[in-house]
Amino acid sequence: MTDRFAVVAPRAELAGSYRSLVREFTDAGEPLVPFTLEFPHEDFDALLGQLAAFSRGDGLPPGFVPHTTLWLVGDGKEVLGVSNLRHVLTPRLLVEGGNIGYGVRPSARRQGHATRLLQGTLEHARGIGLDSVLLTCAKGNAASVATIRRCGGVFDSEEFIPARNEVVQRYWIDLA
Ligand SMILES: CC(C)(COP(=O)(O)OP(=O)(O)OC[C@H]1O[C@@H](n2cnc3c(N)ncnc32)[C@H](O)[C@@H]1OP(=O)(O)O)[C@@H](O)C(=O)NCCC(=O)NCCS
Protein backbone atom coordinates (compact mmCIF):
# COMPACT_ATOMS: atom_id res chain seq x y z
CA MET A 1 0.00 0.00 0.00
CA THR A 2 1.38 3.41 -0.87
CA ASP A 3 1.31 6.37 1.51
CA ARG A 4 -1.57 7.81 -0.47
CA PHE A 5 -3.85 5.20 1.04
CA ALA A 6 -4.36 4.02 4.60
CA VAL A 7 -6.69 1.55 6.26
CA VAL A 8 -7.58 3.15 9.56
CA ALA A 9 -10.18 3.39 12.31
CA PRO A 10 -13.13 5.71 11.62
CA ARG A 11 -12.59 9.28 12.75
CA ALA A 12 -14.71 12.37 13.28
CA GLU A 13 -12.82 14.70 10.89
CA LEU A 14 -13.98 12.64 7.91
CA ALA A 15 -17.66 12.47 8.86
CA GLY A 16 -18.67 14.43 5.75
CA SER A 17 -16.80 12.10 3.42
CA TYR A 18 -18.22 9.03 5.19
CA ARG A 19 -21.75 10.41 4.83
CA SER A 20 -21.21 11.00 1.12
CA LEU A 21 -20.05 7.38 0.74
CA VAL A 22 -23.25 6.10 2.37
CA ARG A 23 -25.28 8.47 0.17
CA GLU A 24 -23.62 7.08 -2.96
CA PHE A 25 -24.66 3.54 -2.03
CA THR A 26 -28.21 4.70 -1.32
CA ASP A 27 -28.48 6.80 -4.47
CA ALA A 28 -27.27 3.83 -6.53
CA GLY A 29 -29.94 1.63 -4.91
CA GLU A 30 -27.27 -0.72 -3.58
CA PRO A 31 -27.42 -2.66 -0.32
CA LEU A 32 -25.24 -1.16 2.40
CA VAL A 33 -22.15 -3.38 2.59
CA PRO A 34 -20.62 -3.86 5.11
CA PHE A 35 -23.62 -3.88 7.42
CA THR A 36 -22.26 -1.16 9.72
CA LEU A 37 -23.02 1.35 6.93
CA GLU A 38 -26.64 0.93 8.08
CA PHE A 39 -25.89 2.42 11.50
CA PRO A 40 -27.32 5.91 12.10
CA HIS A 41 -24.66 8.59 11.56
CA GLU A 42 -26.41 11.89 12.31
CA ASP A 43 -24.66 11.91 15.70
CA PHE A 44 -21.19 10.99 14.50
CA ASP A 45 -19.59 10.81 17.93
CA ALA A 46 -22.29 8.34 18.93
CA LEU A 47 -21.54 6.25 15.85
CA LEU A 48 -17.81 6.27 16.60
CA GLY A 49 -18.54 5.28 20.20
CA GLN A 50 -20.76 2.43 19.10
CA LEU A 51 -18.22 1.10 16.58
CA ALA A 52 -15.45 1.26 19.18
CA ALA A 53 -17.63 -0.58 21.73
CA PHE A 54 -18.49 -3.34 19.25
CA SER A 55 -14.79 -3.70 18.43
CA ARG A 56 -14.10 -4.23 22.14
CA GLY A 57 -17.02 -6.66 22.32
CA ASP A 58 -19.18 -4.35 24.46
CA GLY A 59 -22.94 -4.09 24.03
CA LEU A 60 -23.20 -6.55 21.16
CA PRO A 61 -26.69 -7.68 20.12
CA PRO A 62 -27.41 -11.38 20.74
CA GLY A 63 -25.61 -13.63 18.26
CA PHE A 64 -23.07 -10.98 17.27
CA VAL A 65 -19.34 -11.38 17.81
CA PRO A 66 -16.83 -8.55 18.33
CA HIS A 67 -16.24 -6.76 15.04
CA THR A 68 -14.05 -3.90 13.89
CA THR A 69 -14.97 -1.39 11.21
CA LEU A 70 -12.13 0.12 9.18
CA TRP A 71 -11.94 2.79 6.50
CA LEU A 72 -9.78 3.02 3.39
CA VAL A 73 -8.83 6.70 3.31
CA GLY A 74 -7.29 8.37 0.25
CA ASP A 75 -4.90 11.30 0.60
CA GLY A 76 -5.92 11.65 4.23
CA LYS A 77 -9.25 13.13 3.29
CA GLU A 78 -11.59 10.84 1.36
CA VAL A 79 -13.29 7.73 2.70
CA LEU A 80 -13.05 5.39 -0.30
CA GLY A 81 -14.23 2.16 1.25
CA VAL A 82 -15.33 0.51 4.47
CA SER A 83 -14.60 -2.97 5.83
CA ASN A 84 -15.86 -4.93 8.80
CA LEU A 85 -13.73 -7.60 10.47
CA ARG A 86 -15.49 -10.25 12.56
CA HIS A 87 -12.99 -11.39 15.20
CA VAL A 88 -14.37 -14.92 15.48
CA LEU A 89 -16.54 -17.18 13.35
CA THR A 90 -19.93 -18.52 14.40
CA PRO A 91 -21.74 -21.45 12.74
CA ARG A 92 -23.80 -18.85 10.86
CA LEU A 93 -20.76 -16.84 9.71
CA LEU A 94 -19.13 -20.09 8.57
CA VAL A 95 -22.00 -20.56 6.13
CA GLU A 96 -22.31 -16.96 5.02
CA GLY A 97 -20.59 -13.75 6.06
CA GLY A 98 -17.18 -15.02 7.05
CA ASN A 99 -14.64 -12.85 8.82
CA ILE A 100 -14.63 -9.81 6.54
CA GLY A 101 -17.14 -7.74 4.58
CA TYR A 102 -16.28 -4.68 2.54
CA GLY A 103 -17.58 -2.11 0.10
CA VAL A 104 -16.09 0.64 -2.04
CA ARG A 105 -17.96 3.85 -2.87
CA PRO A 106 -19.52 3.46 -6.34
CA SER A 107 -17.69 6.48 -7.83
CA ALA A 108 -14.29 5.07 -6.81
CA ARG A 109 -14.56 1.51 -8.11
CA ARG A 110 -12.22 -0.28 -10.53
CA GLN A 111 -9.16 1.53 -9.23
CA GLY A 112 -7.83 -1.22 -6.98
CA HIS A 113 -9.37 0.17 -3.80
CA ALA A 114 -11.09 -3.06 -2.74
CA THR A 115 -7.76 -4.82 -2.99
CA ARG A 116 -6.09 -2.13 -0.86
CA LEU A 117 -8.93 -2.20 1.64
CA LEU A 118 -8.91 -5.98 1.97
CA GLN A 119 -5.11 -6.08 2.25
CA GLY A 120 -5.17 -3.50 5.04
CA THR A 121 -7.96 -5.36 6.79
CA LEU A 122 -5.95 -8.59 6.56
CA GLU A 123 -3.04 -6.80 8.28
CA HIS A 124 -5.43 -5.81 11.03
CA ALA A 125 -6.70 -9.39 11.30
CA ARG A 126 -3.12 -10.59 11.67
CA GLY A 127 -2.63 -7.92 14.32
CA ILE A 128 -5.45 -9.29 16.47
CA GLY A 129 -3.97 -12.77 16.25
CA LEU A 130 -5.94 -14.46 13.48
CA ASP A 131 -3.93 -16.94 11.42
CA SER A 132 -6.55 -17.41 8.72
CA VAL A 133 -9.74 -15.67 7.67
CA LEU A 134 -12.86 -16.81 5.83
CA LEU A 135 -14.29 -14.67 3.03
CA THR A 136 -17.67 -15.44 1.54
CA CYS A 137 -19.17 -13.89 -1.52
CA ALA A 138 -21.86 -14.41 -4.13
CA LYS A 139 -20.51 -16.47 -7.01
CA GLY A 140 -21.85 -13.86 -9.43
CA ASN A 141 -20.01 -10.98 -7.75
CA ALA A 142 -17.07 -11.01 -10.16
CA ALA A 143 -15.39 -7.96 -8.63
CA SER A 144 -15.44 -9.43 -5.14
CA VAL A 145 -14.31 -12.87 -6.31
CA ALA A 146 -11.38 -11.22 -8.12
CA THR A 147 -10.54 -9.13 -5.05
CA ILE A 148 -10.51 -12.16 -2.76
CA ARG A 149 -8.41 -14.24 -5.16
CA ARG A 150 -5.98 -11.36 -5.68
CA CYS A 151 -5.50 -11.15 -1.92
CA GLY A 152 -4.61 -14.84 -1.69
CA GLY A 153 -8.03 -16.41 -1.26
CA VAL A 154 -8.13 -20.15 -1.79
CA PHE A 155 -11.47 -21.60 -2.87
CA ASP A 156 -13.02 -23.86 -0.25
CA SER A 157 -16.63 -24.58 -1.22
CA GLU A 158 -19.86 -23.16 -2.59
CA GLU A 159 -23.48 -23.59 -1.68
CA PHE A 160 -26.88 -22.41 -2.91
CA ILE A 161 -28.44 -20.25 -0.18
CA PRO A 162 -32.25 -20.29 -0.66
CA ALA A 163 -32.80 -17.10 1.36
CA ARG A 164 -30.50 -15.25 -1.07
CA ASN A 165 -31.50 -17.26 -4.12
CA GLU A 166 -27.86 -17.42 -5.17
CA VAL A 167 -24.72 -19.48 -4.83
CA VAL A 168 -22.33 -18.28 -2.14
CA GLN A 169 -18.65 -19.19 -2.35
CA ARG A 170 -16.20 -19.55 0.52
CA TYR A 171 -12.50 -18.73 0.38
CA TRP A 172 -9.81 -18.96 3.06
CA ILE A 173 -6.87 -16.60 3.27
CA ASP A 174 -3.86 -17.83 5.21
CA LEU A 175 -2.26 -15.09 7.35
CA ALA A 176 0.49 -17.17 8.90
C1 LIG B 1 -16.75 -5.66 -4.80
C2 LIG B 1 -16.14 -4.25 -4.70
C3 LIG B 1 -15.74 -4.02 -3.26
C4 LIG B 1 -14.94 -4.15 -5.66
O1 LIG B 1 -14.38 -2.86 -5.49
P1 LIG B 1 -13.33 -2.22 -6.51
O2 LIG B 1 -12.60 -1.16 -5.77
O3 LIG B 1 -14.03 -1.84 -7.75
O4 LIG B 1 -12.37 -3.44 -6.82
P2 LIG B 1 -10.87 -3.34 -7.37
O5 LIG B 1 -10.75 -2.13 -8.24
O6 LIG B 1 -9.92 -3.47 -6.22
O7 LIG B 1 -10.79 -4.61 -8.29
C5 LIG B 1 -10.50 -5.86 -7.75
C6 LIG B 1 -10.57 -6.87 -8.84
O8 LIG B 1 -11.93 -6.98 -9.30
C7 LIG B 1 -11.96 -6.75 -10.70
N1 LIG B 1 -13.18 -6.06 -10.94
C8 LIG B 1 -13.55 -4.88 -10.43
N2 LIG B 1 -14.80 -4.57 -10.84
C9 LIG B 1 -15.19 -5.58 -11.62
C10 LIG B 1 -16.38 -5.87 -12.31
N3 LIG B 1 -17.42 -5.03 -12.28
N4 LIG B 1 -16.44 -7.02 -13.02
C11 LIG B 1 -15.40 -7.88 -13.04
N5 LIG B 1 -14.25 -7.68 -12.37
C12 LIG B 1 -14.16 -6.55 -11.69
C13 LIG B 1 -10.75 -5.92 -10.99
O9 LIG B 1 -10.37 -6.06 -12.35
C14 LIG B 1 -9.76 -6.52 -10.07
O10 LIG B 1 -9.31 -7.76 -10.59
P3 LIG B 1 -7.79 -8.01 -10.92
O11 LIG B 1 -7.07 -7.83 -9.63
O12 LIG B 1 -7.77 -9.41 -11.40
O13 LIG B 1 -7.47 -6.98 -11.94
C15 LIG B 1 -17.20 -3.17 -5.12
O14 LIG B 1 -17.70 -3.51 -6.39
C16 LIG B 1 -18.34 -3.01 -4.14
O15 LIG B 1 -18.24 -2.25 -3.16
N6 LIG B 1 -19.45 -3.72 -4.37
C17 LIG B 1 -20.62 -3.65 -3.49
C18 LIG B 1 -20.35 -4.34 -2.15
C19 LIG B 1 -19.85 -5.76 -2.33
O16 LIG B 1 -20.28 -6.50 -3.21
N7 LIG B 1 -18.92 -6.16 -1.45
C20 LIG B 1 -18.35 -7.48 -1.42
C21 LIG B 1 -19.21 -8.39 -0.64
S1 LIG B 1 -18.56 -10.08 -0.68
The ligand as a Tripos MOL2 file, in Angstrom:
@<TRIPOS>MOLECULE
LIG
   48    50     1     0     0
SMALL
NO_CHARGES

@<TRIPOS>ATOM
      1 C1        -16.7480   -5.6610   -4.8010 C.3       1 LIG1
      2 C2        -16.1440   -4.2480   -4.7000 C.3       1 LIG1
      3 C3        -15.7410   -4.0220   -3.2570 C.3       1 LIG1
      4 C4        -14.9410   -4.1510   -5.6580 C.3       1 LIG1
      5 O1        -14.3780   -2.8590   -5.4890 O.3       1 LIG1
      6 P1        -13.3280   -2.2250   -6.5090 P.3       1 LIG1
      7 O2        -12.6020   -1.1610   -5.7700 O.co2     1 LIG1
      8 O3        -14.0320   -1.8390   -7.7520 O.co2     1 LIG1
      9 O4        -12.3660   -3.4440   -6.8230 O.3       1 LIG1
     10 P2        -10.8690   -3.3350   -7.3670 P.3       1 LIG1
     11 O5        -10.7520   -2.1290   -8.2390 O.co2     1 LIG1
     12 O6         -9.9240   -3.4740   -6.2180 O.co2     1 LIG1
     13 O7        -10.7910   -4.6070   -8.2850 O.3       1 LIG1
     14 C5        -10.4960   -5.8640   -7.7480 C.3       1 LIG1
     15 C6        -10.5660   -6.8720   -8.8430 C.3       1 LIG1
     16 O8        -11.9270   -6.9760   -9.2990 O.3       1 LIG1
     17 C7        -11.9550   -6.7540  -10.6960 C.3       1 LIG1
     18 N1        -13.1830   -6.0560  -10.9360 N.ar      1 LIG1
     19 C8        -13.5550   -4.8750  -10.4260 C.ar      1 LIG1
     20 N2        -14.8050   -4.5670  -10.8360 N.ar      1 LIG1
     21 C9        -15.1890   -5.5840  -11.6210 C.ar      1 LIG1
     22 C10       -16.3820   -5.8710  -12.3090 C.ar      1 LIG1
     23 N3        -17.4240   -5.0350  -12.2840 N.pl3     1 LIG1
     24 N4        -16.4390   -7.0240  -13.0210 N.ar      1 LIG1
     25 C11       -15.4030   -7.8810  -13.0400 C.ar      1 LIG1
     26 N5        -14.2530   -7.6820  -12.3740 N.ar      1 LIG1
     27 C12       -14.1550   -6.5500  -11.6860 C.ar      1 LIG1
     28 C13       -10.7520   -5.9240  -10.9950 C.3       1 LIG1
     29 O9        -10.3710   -6.0610  -12.3470 O.3       1 LIG1
     30 C14        -9.7570   -6.5210  -10.0680 C.3       1 LIG1
     31 O10        -9.3060   -7.7640  -10.5860 O.3       1 LIG1
     32 P3         -7.7950   -8.0100  -10.9210 P.3       1 LIG1
     33 O11        -7.0680   -7.8280   -9.6320 O.co2     1 LIG1
     34 O12        -7.7670   -9.4080  -11.3990 O.co2     1 LIG1
     35 O13        -7.4690   -6.9750  -11.9370 O.co2     1 LIG1
     36 C15       -17.1960   -3.1740   -5.1210 C.3       1 LIG1
     37 O14       -17.7000   -3.5100   -6.3900 O.3       1 LIG1
     38 C16       -18.3360   -3.0070   -4.1400 C.2       1 LIG1
     39 O15       -18.2360   -2.2470   -3.1620 O.2       1 LIG1
     40 N6        -19.4510   -3.7230   -4.3750 N.am      1 LIG1
     41 C17       -20.6220   -3.6490   -3.4890 C.3       1 LIG1
     42 C18       -20.3550   -4.3420   -2.1520 C.3       1 LIG1
     43 C19       -19.8520   -5.7630   -2.3300 C.2       1 LIG1
     44 O16       -20.2780   -6.5020   -3.2120 O.2       1 LIG1
     45 N7        -18.9210   -6.1650   -1.4470 N.am      1 LIG1
     46 C20       -18.3520   -7.4780   -1.4230 C.3       1 LIG1
     47 C21       -19.2110   -8.3930   -0.6430 C.3       1 LIG1
     48 S1        -18.5600  -10.0850   -0.6760 S.3       1 LIG1
@<TRIPOS>BOND
     1     1     2 1
     2     2     3 1
     3     2     4 1
     4     2    36 1
     5     4     5 1
     6     5     6 1
     7     6     7 2
     8     6     8 1
     9     6     9 1
    10     9    10 1
    11    10    11 2
    12    10    12 1
    13    10    13 1
    14    13    14 1
    15    14    15 1
    16    15    16 1
    17    15    30 1
    18    16    17 1
    19    17    18 1
    20    17    28 1
    21    18    19 ar
    22    18    27 ar
    23    19    20 ar
    24    20    21 ar
    25    21    22 ar
    26    21    27 ar
    27    22    23 1
    28    22    24 ar
    29    24    25 ar
    30    25    26 ar
    31    26    27 ar
    32    28    29 1
    33    28    30 1
    34    30    31 1
    35    31    32 1
    36    32    33 2
    37    32    34 1
    38    32    35 1
    39    36    37 1
    40    36    38 1
    41    38    39 2
    42    38    40 1
    43    40    41 1
    44    41    42 1
    45    42    43 1
    46    43    44 2
    47    43    45 1
    48    45    46 1
    49    46    47 1
    50    47    48 1
@<TRIPOS>SUBSTRUCTURE
     1 LIG1         1 GROUP 0 **** ****
